[in-house]
Amino acid sequence: MAKVKINRSFTLLGESVGVGERKTLALEAAKLYTHSPLNIPIEVVNGVMEGPVLMVCAAIHGDELNGVEVVRQLLAKIDPNQLRGTLIAVPIVNVFGFIHKSRYLPDRRDMNRSFPGSERGSLAGRMAYMFFNQVAVHCTHIIDLHTGAIHRTNLPQIRANLADEATAQMAKAFGTPAVIDASLRNGSLRSEAANLGIPVITYEAGEALRFDPFAIAAGVQGVDYVMRHLKMIRGKRPRKLPEPIIASSTSWVRANVDGIVRAQVSLGERVTKGQVLAYISSPLGDSELELPAPRSGIIIGQQTMPLVNEGDAVFHIAYFAHANSLVEQQLGTFIDEINDLDDELKTAELNN
């Protein structure tokens, strides 16, 4: 067995965090109109033993709140004396959007389309540049926590570029039953970090502006599993994870008429080609159309607002090379496992 090396102090934002210590830092993102500083809160936990530098960040989109709670629960569990390497926890990246309960920044731009940013760009570009160059570049691995957009909810899932082996191993370790092999999107944190050789996975679960206890519990467990995979922490007992099923592709099913939606399926449900996903009717009910599934697959996302215009995205379906029944079976096992965490994570922690 290789001898474990003692860790060194870790420096971030000009602050040194000693071995076995944790420190709260503040990255000044910008100022309000009043000239009051607006800071990105960062907690650095530096373990006693040498290991990876993992960043877990949330709320790059300011209205995506589940990841904020995942980070809080993660920090409550981490003991620097039992940690290998360094954990950088950033619960709120887009502090402007968080304050205003908005996905975007005041310049109406998406921070996760603005990386690596620019010192001379708009507010989104400047914040992206600052965060990327002062924090992200110091990491060896990144987990980026997200939720669905407003009025949309996502089944817990990992999105990652599986062509990169280290990224694929992280995605597998997280433990969601479905993994989306997602191409890198220009301007995203995932894409720009990958350009530097930093493996990044994105966790998607739940709905914007809502705490979803199931999504939070699955997120906390997933981060824990990745940290075990990276040998940053030791698990209470070894656990063989089921092989995740890789989605070969996904697509949104869009409303074929304006009206009021009555969904007939829910998240995680297996659907077959031609199956009625929803009925869309007029308020008086004098006209009604069926919204059919174009292919067989699993519902991984859906609109929660029952009002649609023609062309609105209503259901997100993932398609798999494996039989959909196998995916559904693994999903059922996953749901049961997360529900078993209710006392420890989903109820007790949320009520702290």
HELIX and SHEET records of a PDB file:
HELIX    1   1 ASN A   66  LYS A   77  1                                  12    
HELIX    2   2 PRO A   80  GLN A   82  5                                   3    
HELIX    3   3 VAL A   95  ILE A   99  1                                   5    
HELIX    4   4 MET A  111  ARG A  113  5                                   3    
HELIX    5   5 LEU A  123  GLN A  134  1                                  12    
HELIX    6   6 ALA A  136  HIS A  138  5                                   3    
HELIX    7   7 GLU A  165  PHE A  174  1                                  10    
HELIX    8   8 LEU A  189  ASN A  195  1                                   7    
HELIX    9   9 PRO A  213  HIS A  229  1                                  17    
HELIX   10  10 ASN A  324  ASN A  339  1                                  16    
HELIX   11  11 ASP A  342  THR A  347  3                                   6    
SHEET    1   A 2 PHE A  10  LEU A  12  0                                        
SHEET    2   A 2 GLU A  15  VAL A  17 -1                                        
SHEET    1   B12 GLU A  21  LYS A  31  0                                        
SHEET    2   B12 PRO A  37  ASN A  46 -1                                        
SHEET    3   B12 ARG A  84  VAL A  90 -1                                        
SHEET    4   B12 MET A  49  ALA A  58  1                                        
SHEET    5   B12 HIS A 141  HIS A 146  1                                        
SHEET    6   B12 VAL A 200  GLU A 207  1                                        
SHEET    7   B12 ARG A 152  ALA A 160 -1                                        
SHEET    8   B12 ALA A 178  ASP A 181  1                                        
SHEET    9   B12 ILE A 245  ARG A 254  1                                        
SHEET   10   B12 ALA A 313  PHE A 320 -1                                        
SHEET   11   B12 GLY A 297  GLN A 303 -1                                        
SHEET   12   B12 ARG A 270  VAL A 271 -1                                        
SHEET    1   C 4 GLU A 288  PRO A 292  0                                        
SHEET    2   C 4 VAL A 276  SER A 281 -1                                        
SHEET    3   C 4 GLY A 259  ALA A 263 -1                                        
SHEET    4   C 4 LEU A 307  VAL A 308 -1                                        
END                                                                             
